[in-house]
Amino acid sequence: MSVIDKERGFIFIGSSFQATCNDTALVGTGSGDVTSVYVNNASGAVPNHGNPSKALIEEGVLGFECGTMYILYSGNVGYSISDAILGSLDADKGRMIPAYVETFSTVGGASGWNVEGMFYMTSLFMNLRPTYKNLTNGWWCWFDGSSWVMSHAGRDKTDKFMLNNASLPNYGTYEGTGGSASVYDTSCFSLHDFTGLRGEGAPDGQGANGLYCESGMLFGKKTFVHEKGTWHVYWNGEKWTLTDTPYNDNGYWINNGAGDVVGDFVYIDDNMSNGFNGQTGHVSPAGVLSGSLLTEDEANPAMLLVEDNLQSIVTEAAD
């Protein structure tokens, strides 16, 4: 339940990460409280509109649905809407949790396959995933339901296209008949060796193992999301935290050191973890980092990663 203290603003229906949520009909609000409600869809169509006086004849928006954001206009303040979170510019209400990075860069390609450059997230979605566009050369990046695709003519495979079997768009290599393009200047890492979570009915700790790539910024440092979108790593102001309830420690979580980059998650005591008793999750670098140098030799292909003058050189030979 949320008290509406503004006459207009954004509201999100779904009061907490783990609580149940119930839809609310517009006709159940008080007289004069809600005057108008607008909701849009991902395709960018004209917003649907509703108000309580028209809801009985099923015109426009009939109520508030869980997991949906609305623009709300009110005639009064101080009334309540079930399971609502009212947007605020003054405080983080925990509803803007990025699962995909806004931009990423690529290098590579062949003659006529100029896919190099920066890809920007657009407002268009395909198969429940965001799409990206390179504004310099017109290439698109989108999800076809099983693979991430880079295509030239549009968001289809009718012309030049490359496929990437990675679960995130900003990781790995896109392969096609015209060569390949590597994702560059992105921060990713692999987390492994968690074996289980403490507690009856707790989810399998191995679910936290896997690939993590950058998704946004918080407290001046990058946030990272698991390849399946189920776990997040963020800087809590003092330490790095792995959690299944971003960005807090309300669920299962474990902290690690206070370094500039994400390191191993080592269990110390219950003050540093919930659900990872006696375990260590090891972190390994993944992806092509910012400032790296890529070199390839046709006879013995290899990738040379040089992060900076304080870090070691990592070489990875082809199979």
N, C-alpha and C positions, 0 to 999 in steps of 0.2 A: 504494500500500500504506500502510495506517495502523495504527499500534499502538494497541490499545484499552487505555487506562490508567484506565478507570473501570468500575465494575460495572454502572452504568446510565446512560443518557443518549440523546441524539438522534444519529443518524448520517445523513449524506447520501452517496449513492453517485454518484461523479463527482469524481475527484481534482483536476482542474484545468479551466480554461476551454477550453483547446485540446487537451488530451490525449484519447486514445481511452479508452473505458470498457468494462469487461467485467462481465456479470452473474456473481454468485457464488452457488452452491448452498449451502443450509444444511448439507447433509450433508457438505460439504467442510471444515467447521470442526472444530477439535480437540474431543476428548471433554471435556465439562464447560465448554467455553469459552462458547458461546452457550446460554443456558437458555430464553429466550423472545424473540420478536420481534413487534412490533405495527406495523401500517400501516393508515392510514385513507384514505378516498377523499373527493373534493370534495363529495359529496352529504351528508356528515355521518352516514353509516351506521355501525353498530357496527363497531369496528376488527376487521380480520382478525388472527388470531393463529397463530403457528407456532413450532415448536421442532424441533431436529434429530431427536429420536426419532420424531416423527410425520411428518417430511418424506418418508420412504420410502413411506408409504401415501397421499401426496398429500393431506394435511389442512392447511388454512390456508395460511400463507405458506411457499413452498417455497425461497425464496432472496432475495437482494438484487438489485434491478433498477436499472439506471442511471437517474439523474434522479429518484430516489425517496428520500424521507426516512422513517426508521423510528425507533421507540422500541426500544432494545436493552437487554436484561437479560443479564448475564454471570455465570458462576460463577467465572471467573478474570480476571485482568488480565495484560497483557503479550503477548497474542496479536495477530495481524494479520488484517485483512479487506481484500481487494483493492479499490482505487479508493474507499476510504471516507474521509470527513471526519467526525471526531468533534466534536460541538458543544461549545462552551465559553462560559462567562460571562466569562472573563478575556481573551479575544482574539477579534478579528474574523477568522473563517475564510473570509470572502468568499462566503458562500452566500445571504445575505439581500440580494438585489438588487431593490429595488422597481421595478416597471415601470409602476405606476399609483399616483396620489396616494391617500391615505387619505380625505381629505375635500375637498369643493369647494362653493362657494355659487352660487346663481342669483338673478337678479332678473327681473321681467317677468311675463307671463301676462295673462289677462283675467278677467272676472267668472266665478266658478266654476272657474277654472283656476289656483288658488293654488299655484304651483310654487316660490315664493320660499323661500329659506332654505338651510340646510346639509344636504348629502347625505353620508352616512357609508358607507364600504365595509363590506359584510357578509361573512359566511363562505360565501355561496352563489355559485356560478359558473354562467354560461350562455355557451355557445359559446366556451369557453376564455377568458372574460373575467370579471373580478369584477363583482358587482352592488352598487348603492348604494341607500340608502333615506333619505328625508327623514322624520325621526322626528316632526316637527311636523305635517305635513299628509298623510303616508302615501304620497307619490309615490315611485315606483321609478325607477331609472336602470339600464339593462342593454343588452347588445349582442345584436342579432338575427341576426348573421352578416355584415351589411354596413353597418349604421348603429347608432349609439347612440340609444336610445329612452328617453323619459320617459313613464311611464304611471301612471294613477291607480288602477285597480281591482286591479292585480297586475302580474306580469311577463308581460304579454301586451298585445294591441292590441284587446281586446274593448270597451273604453270609451275615455275620453279619453287621447290619446297625442300626443307630439311627437317629431320625428326630427331628428337632428343628423348630418350627413355627415362631421364631423371624425373623425380617426382616434383621438383621445383623448377621454375623457369630460369632462375639465375644460378644454375649449376650444370656442369658437364659440357658435353660437346654435341652440337647439332650436325648430323650427317646427311649428305645428299649426293646426287650424281655430279654436282658441280663442286664438290669438295666438302670441307667441314668448317665450322665456326665454333670457337671455344668461348665460353662465358668468361669474362675477364673483369678484374677490379671488383670482385665481390668477396665477402668474408663468409666462409663456411667451415665447419669442422664435423668430425665424426665422433660420436660418443658410444663407448662400448664397455662391456664387462659388468653391467648391472645384472643381477640374477633373480631378484625378487623383491617384493615390497612387504614390509611388516604389516600385520593387522588382518583380522578376519574379513574376508570379502574384498580385500584390496586388489587392485588390478595388477597384472603381471609386470614386474619391474623391467623386464626386457623390452617393454613397450617404450621405455625412455631411451633405449639404444637406437642409434641410427644417425642419419644426416641432419644437420642443422645449418640453416643459412640465414643471413641477416634479413630482418623484416622491417626495422624502423629504428627509432631513437627514443631513449628514456634516460633522464638524468645525465644528458650529455654523452651517453655511450650507446652503442648499437644493441638492439634486441635481436634475438634469434628464434626461429620457429622450427620445430621438428618437421620432417618431410611429410608426415601425415597430419600435421596441424594439431596434434594432441598435447604436445609439451612445448614450453617456452623457456628461454634463458634470458635473463635481464639483469641489469645492475640496480640494486635496491638502494643505492646511495652509499653503501659501505662494502658490500660483497656481491659477487655474482650468485644468482639464484636460479636453480632449475625447478620449475613448478608445472603442475597441470591445471592451475587456476591463475591465469595471468591477470594482472601483475601483482600477485600477493601470495601469502603463504597459508591460505585457508584450506588447501587440500594437501596433496603429497608434494614434498619439496626437499631440497638439500642445497646448502650453501657451499661455496668454495672460497679461495683466497681473495684478497683485495687487490690483485694485480691489474695491470692495464688491459690484459687480454684474458680470455676464458681459459682456466686451467682445469686440472683433474678435480672431480667432486669427491672428496674423501670424507667419510663419516667420522666425526669426532665425538659428539655426544648428542643427546636429544634436543639441545638448544640450537644445534646447527642442522637439524634434519627432522622430517616426519615421514617415516615409511621406508627409509633406506638404511636400516640398522646394520652396522658392521660392514657396509659395502663401499666400494670405490668405483666410480665411473671414470674411465680414462678418456682423455681428449686427444685426438689426432687431427692434424691439419687436413683440409680438403679444399679443392677448388684452386683457382689461380688468384693469388692475392694482389692487392694494390701495390704497385712498385715492382712487380716481378718481371723477369726477363724470360721470354719464351724463345727457345732455340730448337730447331728440328734438323735432323740429319737423315737423309733418305735411307742410308745404309744401316744406321742404328738410331732410330728415332728416340728422342728423349726430350723431357721438359725440364728446364732449369728454373727454379723458383728462388729468387733473391729478394727477401722482404726488405731488409735494410742492413746497414753496416753493423748492427748489433746482433743480428740473427744469423743462424747457420744457413748454409746452402743445402737445399734438398734436391736431389736428383731422382727422377723416376723414369726408369727405362721401360720401353715397350715390351710386351710379352714376346 
